[in-house]
Amino acid sequence: MNSQPKHQLPSVALYWDFENLHASLSEARLGEGSYGKPDGRFKLQEPVVDVAAVVEFALALGPLAINRAYCNWQFFGRYRDALLQGAVELVQLFPPGAAAKNGADIRLCLDAMQDIERFEHVGSVVIVGGDSDFMPVAQKVKAAGRRLIGIGDRKSTNRHWAKSCDEFIYYDRLVDPMAMPAEPDHSPAALVPRAIRLLARNTGEPWVARAAVWQMVQRMDATLDLQEQGFDSFSDLLTRLNASVEQGAGAWENHLRLRQP
């Protein structure tokens, strides 16, 4: 396998107020107020959150040191495969009553503040959720010199929370909000264009350093073996992707970008 020089990026901590996002997307499909009803919330839930899309967005920022989701998981068993594929650590929170919140936002904030104090290698914090309750943790994260990125549903995100982040990404910018979550394609030919697209979105430049693309691909699939997949090296893979991936020259040597259709 072709080895690329490694530059260790600061680590990323990803925290999910999972039920918050799921509820918003569920109501977008089934009608406003539908999730809050007893027969809407306390039953086996159909997957509507594209876990892989959010995880890959976070991976474009750097290696994931923490990937933790807070929810009452007893009704979310159908997310099992997506959560396992995303290597998400699950924190179980039972609501104290039928009409009560499960306290995910409070627990998430406490854990995030403790983690940034303990782990100096965490450079970026990503919080998935739209509640204004996250505003105090935003102040603590930024005071600690870490970058804060929020992700939330456009209709349910508190605008004050969104503005308190260094960057806020609406979920519908990551995926088609009306599409069912798809099984991620882990073939190298699919991973490379996705890596370039995600990295280019972060930098705002179409050209992305080749070494950064390779590191991103490895973060997306740590089991990837190019030779097992029929490629002699990363260079060989890029040559075979020539129709969709352009290799730079001159000032853009050792950079890649997606070819325009």
C-alpha positions as a Markdown table, in Angstrom:
| # | Residue | x | y | z |
|---|---|---|---|---|
| 1 | Met | 0.0 | 0.0 | 0.0 |
| 2 | Asn | 1.2 | 3.5 | -0.8 |
| 3 | Ser | 2.0 | 5.3 | 2.4 |
| 4 | Gln | 1.5 | 9.1 | 2.6 |
| 5 | Pro | 3.2 | 11.5 | 5.0 |
| 6 | Lys | 1.1 | 12.0 | 8.1 |
| 7 | His | 0.4 | 15.3 | 9.7 |
| 8 | Gln | -1.6 | 14.8 | 12.9 |
| 9 | Leu | -4.6 | 17.1 | 13.0 |
| 10 | Pro | -6.1 | 18.1 | 16.3 |
| 11 | Ser | -8.7 | 15.6 | 17.5 |
| 12 | Val | -12.5 | 16.1 | 17.2 |
| 13 | Ala | -15.1 | 15.5 | 19.9 |
| 14 | Leu | -18.6 | 14.8 | 18.5 |
| 15 | Tyr | -21.6 | 14.9 | 20.8 |
| 16 | Trp | -25.1 | 14.0 | 19.7 |
| 17 | Asp | -28.4 | 15.1 | 21.4 |
| 18 | Phe | -29.7 | 12.2 | 19.3 |
| 19 | Glu | -33.4 | 12.3 | 20.1 |
| 20 | Asn | -33.5 | 16.0 | 19.5 |
| 21 | Leu | -32.4 | 15.6 | 15.9 |
| 22 | His | -34.5 | 12.5 | 15.4 |
| 23 | Ala | -37.6 | 14.1 | 16.7 |
| 24 | Ser | -37.2 | 17.1 | 14.4 |
| 25 | Leu | -36.7 | 15.0 | 11.3 |
| 26 | Ser | -39.5 | 12.6 | 12.3 |
| 27 | Glu | -42.0 | 15.5 | 12.6 |
| 28 | Ala | -40.9 | 16.8 | 9.2 |
| 29 | Arg | -42.1 | 13.5 | 7.8 |
| 30 | Leu | -45.2 | 12.8 | 10.0 |
| 31 | Gly | -46.4 | 16.3 | 10.9 |
| 32 | Glu | -45.7 | 18.9 | 13.5 |
| 33 | Gly | -46.3 | 17.7 | 17.1 |
| 34 | Ser | -46.5 | 14.0 | 16.0 |
| 35 | Tyr | -43.4 | 12.9 | 17.9 |
| 36 | Gly | -44.4 | 14.5 | 21.2 |
| 37 | Lys | -47.5 | 12.4 | 21.5 |
| 38 | Pro | -47.3 | 9.2 | 23.6 |
| 39 | Asp | -47.9 | 7.0 | 20.6 |
| 40 | Gly | -45.3 | 8.9 | 18.7 |
| 41 | Arg | -42.4 | 9.0 | 21.1 |
| 42 | Phe | -42.7 | 5.8 | 23.2 |
| 43 | Lys | -42.6 | 3.3 | 20.4 |
| 44 | Leu | -40.0 | 1.7 | 18.1 |
| 45 | Gln | -38.6 | 4.5 | 15.9 |
| 46 | Glu | -38.0 | 4.3 | 12.2 |
| 47 | Pro | -34.5 | 5.6 | 11.3 |
| 48 | Val | -34.5 | 9.1 | 9.8 |
| 49 | Val | -31.0 | 10.4 | 10.9 |
| 50 | Asp | -28.2 | 9.8 | 8.4 |
| 51 | Val | -25.6 | 8.9 | 11.0 |
| 52 | Ala | -22.8 | 8.3 | 8.4 |
| 53 | Ala | -23.2 | 11.7 | 6.9 |
| 54 | Val | -22.7 | 13.5 | 10.2 |
| 55 | Val | -19.8 | 11.2 | 11.2 |
| 56 | Glu | -18.1 | 11.8 | 7.9 |
| 57 | Phe | -18.5 | 15.6 | 8.3 |
| 58 | Ala | -16.8 | 15.4 | 11.7 |
| 59 | Leu | -14.0 | 13.2 | 10.3 |
| 60 | Ala | -13.2 | 15.9 | 7.7 |
| 61 | Leu | -12.2 | 18.1 | 10.7 |
| 62 | Gly | -9.7 | 15.5 | 12.1 |
| 63 | Pro | -9.6 | 12.1 | 13.8 |
| 64 | Leu | -12.5 | 11.4 | 16.1 |
| 65 | Ala | -11.4 | 11.1 | 19.7 |
| 66 | Ile | -15.0 | 11.2 | 21.1 |
| 67 | Asn | -18.2 | 10.2 | 19.4 |
| 68 | Arg | -20.9 | 10.0 | 22.0 |
| 69 | Ala | -24.7 | 10.1 | 21.6 |
| 70 | Tyr | -27.3 | 10.7 | 24.3 |
| 71 | Cys | -30.8 | 9.2 | 24.1 |
| 72 | Asn | -33.4 | 6.9 | 25.5 |
| 73 | Trp | -32.1 | 4.1 | 23.3 |
| 74 | Gln | -34.8 | 1.6 | 24.2 |
| 75 | Phe | -36.9 | 2.8 | 21.2 |
| 76 | Phe | -34.0 | 3.2 | 18.7 |
| 77 | Gly | -33.0 | -0.3 | 18.0 |
| 78 | Arg | -33.4 | 0.1 | 14.3 |
| 79 | Tyr | -30.4 | 2.5 | 14.3 |
| 80 | Arg | -28.2 | -0.4 | 15.5 |
| 81 | Asp | -26.2 | -1.0 | 12.4 |
| 82 | Ala | -25.7 | 2.7 | 11.5 |
| 83 | Leu | -24.5 | 3.4 | 15.1 |
| 84 | Leu | -22.1 | 0.5 | 15.1 |
| 85 | Gln | -20.7 | 1.4 | 11.7 |
| 86 | Gly | -20.2 | 4.9 | 13.0 |
| 87 | Ala | -18.5 | 3.7 | 16.2 |
| 88 | Val | -20.8 | 5.8 | 18.3 |
| 89 | Glu | -20.7 | 5.5 | 22.1 |
| 90 | Leu | -24.2 | 5.3 | 23.4 |
| 91 | Val | -25.3 | 6.9 | 26.7 |
| 92 | Gln | -28.7 | 5.7 | 27.9 |
| 93 | Leu | -30.9 | 8.3 | 29.5 |
| 94 | Phe | -34.4 | 7.4 | 30.8 |
| 95 | Pro | -36.9 | 10.2 | 31.1 |
| 96 | Pro | -38.2 | 10.6 | 34.6 |
| 97 | Gly | -41.8 | 10.8 | 33.4 |
| 98 | Ala | -44.0 | 10.4 | 30.3 |
| 99 | Ala | -43.9 | 14.1 | 29.6 |
| 100 | Ala | -40.4 | 14.8 | 30.8 |
| 101 | Lys | -37.2 | 15.4 | 28.8 |
| 102 | Asn | -34.5 | 12.8 | 29.2 |
| 103 | Gly | -31.9 | 15.5 | 30.2 |
| 104 | Ala | -29.6 | 14.7 | 27.3 |
| 105 | Asp | -28.7 | 18.4 | 26.8 |
| 106 | Ile | -27.6 | 18.8 | 30.5 |
| 107 | Arg | -25.6 | 15.6 | 30.5 |
| 108 | Leu | -24.0 | 16.4 | 27.2 |
| 109 | Cys | -22.9 | 19.9 | 28.3 |
| 110 | Leu | -21.4 | 18.5 | 31.5 |
| 111 | Asp | -19.5 | 15.8 | 29.7 |
| 112 | Ala | -18.2 | 18.2 | 27.0 |
| 113 | Met | -16.9 | 20.7 | 29.6 |
| 114 | Gln | -15.2 | 17.9 | 31.5 |
| 115 | Asp | -13.7 | 16.4 | 28.3 |
| 116 | Ile | -12.1 | 19.7 | 27.1 |
| 117 | Glu | -10.5 | 20.1 | 30.5 |
| 118 | Arg | -9.1 | 16.6 | 30.4 |
| 119 | Phe | -8.1 | 16.2 | 26.7 |
| 120 | Glu | -5.8 | 18.9 | 25.3 |
| 121 | His | -5.6 | 17.2 | 22.0 |
| 122 | Val | -9.3 | 17.9 | 21.2 |
| 123 | Gly | -9.2 | 21.0 | 18.9 |
| 124 | Ser | -12.8 | 20.9 | 17.6 |
| 125 | Val | -16.1 | 20.2 | 19.3 |
| 126 | Val | -19.1 | 19.3 | 17.3 |
| 127 | Ile | -22.5 | 19.3 | 19.0 |
| 128 | Val | -25.5 | 17.9 | 17.2 |
| 129 | Gly | -28.7 | 19.5 | 18.5 |
| 130 | Gly | -30.7 | 22.6 | 18.3 |
| 131 | Asp | -31.5 | 23.6 | 21.9 |
| 132 | Ser | -30.7 | 27.0 | 23.4 |
| 133 | Asp | -29.5 | 25.0 | 26.5 |
| 134 | Phe | -26.2 | 24.5 | 24.7 |
| 135 | Met | -25.3 | 28.2 | 24.8 |
| 136 | Pro | -23.4 | 28.0 | 28.1 |
| 137 | Val | -21.2 | 25.1 | 26.9 |
| 138 | Ala | -20.5 | 27.2 | 23.7 |
| 139 | Gln | -19.0 | 29.9 | 25.9 |
| 140 | Lys | -16.9 | 27.4 | 27.8 |
| 141 | Val | -15.7 | 25.6 | 24.6 |
| 142 | Lys | -14.6 | 28.9 | 23.0 |
| 143 | Ala | -13.0 | 30.2 | 26.2 |
| 144 | Ala | -10.9 | 27.0 | 26.2 |
| 145 | Gly | -9.6 | 27.9 | 22.8 |
| 146 | Arg | -11.4 | 25.1 | 20.9 |
| 147 | Arg | -13.4 | 25.5 | 17.7 |
| 148 | Leu | -17.2 | 24.8 | 18.1 |
| 149 | Ile | -19.3 | 23.6 | 15.3 |
| 150 | Gly | -23.1 | 23.0 | 15.7 |
| 151 | Ile | -25.3 | 20.8 | 13.6 |
| 152 | Gly | -29.1 | 21.0 | 13.8 |
| 153 | Asp | -32.4 | 20.8 | 11.9 |
| 154 | Arg | -33.2 | 24.1 | 10.3 |
| 155 | Lys | -36.8 | 24.3 | 11.6 |
| 156 | Ser | -36.1 | 23.4 | 15.2 |
| 157 | Thr | -32.7 | 25.0 | 15.9 |
| 158 | Asn | -32.6 | 28.0 | 18.3 |
| 159 | Arg | -31.0 | 30.9 | 16.4 |
| 160 | His | -29.2 | 32.2 | 19.4 |
| 161 | Trp | -27.5 | 28.8 | 19.9 |
| 162 | Ala | -26.6 | 28.7 | 16.2 |
| 163 | Lys | -25.0 | 32.1 | 16.3 |
| 164 | Ser | -23.0 | 31.2 | 19.4 |
| 165 | Cys | -21.1 | 28.6 | 17.5 |
| 166 | Asp | -17.9 | 29.3 | 15.4 |
| 167 | Glu | -19.7 | 27.6 | 12.6 |
| 168 | Phe | -23.2 | 26.1 | 12.3 |
| 169 | Ile | -24.2 | 23.6 | 9.7 |
| 170 | Tyr | -27.9 | 22.9 | 9.1 |
| 171 | Tyr | -28.6 | 19.2 | 8.7 |
| 172 | Asp | -30.2 | 19.6 | 5.3 |
| 173 | Arg | -26.9 | 20.8 | 4.0 |
| 174 | Leu | -25.3 | 17.5 | 4.8 |
| 175 | Val | -28.0 | 15.2 | 3.4 |
| 176 | Asp | -31.3 | 15.3 | 1.6 |
| 177 | Pro | -33.7 | 15.7 | 4.5 |
| 178 | Met | -36.5 | 13.7 | 2.8 |
| 179 | Ala | -34.3 | 10.8 | 1.8 |
| 180 | Met | -34.0 | 7.7 | 3.9 |
| 181 | Pro | -30.6 | 7.1 | 5.4 |
| 182 | Ala | -28.5 | 4.9 | 3.0 |
| 183 | Glu | -25.9 | 2.2 | 3.8 |
| 184 | Pro | -22.6 | 3.9 | 3.3 |
| 185 | Asp | -20.4 | 2.6 | 0.4 |
| 186 | His | -16.9 | 1.8 | 1.7 |
| 187 | Ser | -15.3 | 0.9 | -1.6 |
| 188 | Pro | -12.2 | 3.0 | -2.3 |
| 189 | Ala | -13.7 | 4.5 | -5.5 |
| 190 | Ala | -16.6 | 5.9 | -3.4 |
| 191 | Leu | -14.5 | 7.0 | -0.4 |
| 192 | Val | -12.0 | 9.2 | -2.3 |
| 193 | Pro | -14.6 | 11.6 | -4.0 |
| 194 | Arg | -16.5 | 11.8 | -0.7 |
| 195 | Ala | -13.3 | 12.7 | 1.1 |
| 196 | Ile | -12.4 | 15.4 | -1.4 |
| 197 | Arg | -16.0 | 16.9 | -1.3 |
| 198 | Leu | -16.0 | 17.1 | 2.5 |
| 199 | Leu | -12.5 | 18.5 | 2.8 |
| 200 | Ala | -13.2 | 21.1 | 0.1 |
| 201 | Arg | -16.3 | 22.2 | 1.9 |
| 202 | Asn | -14.4 | 22.8 | 5.1 |
| 203 | Thr | -11.6 | 24.8 | 3.4 |
| 204 | Gly | -13.7 | 26.6 | 0.8 |
| 205 | Glu | -11.2 | 25.6 | -1.9 |
| 206 | Pro | -11.8 | 23.0 | -4.6 |
| 207 | Trp | -8.2 | 21.8 | -4.5 |
| 208 | Val | -7.4 | 19.6 | -1.5 |
| 209 | Ala | -4.0 | 18.3 | -0.5 |
| 210 | Arg | -3.5 | 14.7 | -1.6 |
| 211 | Ala | -2.0 | 13.6 | 1.7 |
| 212 | Ala | -5.1 | 15.1 | 3.5 |
| 213 | Val | -7.4 | 13.1 | 1.2 |
| 214 | Trp | -5.6 | 9.8 | 2.0 |
| 215 | Gln | -5.7 | 10.5 | 5.7 |
| 216 | Met | -9.4 | 11.3 | 5.5 |
| 217 | Val | -10.0 | 8.0 | 3.6 |
| 218 | Gln | -8.2 | 6.1 | 6.3 |
| 219 | Arg | -10.3 | 7.8 | 9.0 |
| 220 | Met | -13.5 | 6.9 | 7.1 |
| 221 | Asp | -12.5 | 3.2 | 6.9 |
| 222 | Ala | -9.7 | 2.1 | 9.1 |
| 223 | Thr | -9.9 | -1.4 | 7.6 |
| 224 | Leu | -9.2 | -0.3 | 4.1 |
| 225 | Asp | -6.5 | -2.3 | 2.3 |
| 226 | Leu | -5.9 | -1.0 | -1.2 |
| 227 | Gln | -4.1 | -4.1 | -2.4 |
| 228 | Glu | -7.0 | -6.3 | -1.2 |
| 229 | Gln | -9.3 | -4.1 | -3.2 |
| 230 | Gly | -7.2 | -4.6 | -6.4 |
| 231 | Phe | -5.1 | -1.4 | -6.3 |
| 232 | Asp | -1.3 | -1.3 | -6.2 |
| 233 | Ser | -1.1 | 2.0 | -4.4 |
| 234 | Phe | -3.0 | 5.2 | -3.7 |
| 235 | Ser | -1.5 | 6.6 | -6.9 |
| 236 | Asp | -2.9 | 3.6 | -8.8 |
| 237 | Leu | -6.4 | 4.3 | -7.3 |
| 238 | Leu | -6.2 | 7.9 | -8.3 |
| 239 | Thr | -5.2 | 7.0 | -11.9 |
| 240 | Arg | -8.3 | 4.8 | -12.2 |
| 241 | Leu | -10.5 | 7.6 | -10.8 |
| 242 | Asn | -9.2 | 10.0 | -13.5 |
| 243 | Ala | -12.7 | 10.4 | -14.9 |
| 244 | Ser | -14.0 | 11.9 | -11.7 |
| 245 | Val | -10.9 | 13.1 | -9.8 |
| 246 | Glu | -8.4 | 15.6 | -11.2 |
| 247 | Gln | -4.7 | 15.7 | -10.1 |
| 248 | Gly | -3.2 | 19.1 | -10.0 |
| 249 | Ala | -0.1 | 20.5 | -11.6 |
| 250 | Gly | 2.1 | 23.5 | -11.1 |
| 251 | Ala | 1.0 | 25.5 | -8.1 |
| 252 | Trp | -1.5 | 22.7 | -7.3 |
| 253 | Glu | 0.9 | 19.8 | -7.5 |
| 254 | Asn | 0.1 | 17.1 | -5.0 |
| 255 | His | -3.5 | 18.4 | -4.8 |
| 256 | Leu | -6.8 | 16.9 | -5.9 |
| 257 | Arg | -10.2 | 18.1 | -6.9 |
| 258 | Leu | -13.4 | 16.7 | -8.2 |
| 259 | Arg | -13.9 | 17.1 | -12.0 |
| 260 | Gln | -16.9 | 19.3 | -12.9 |
| 261 | Pro | -19.7 | 17.4 | -14.7 |
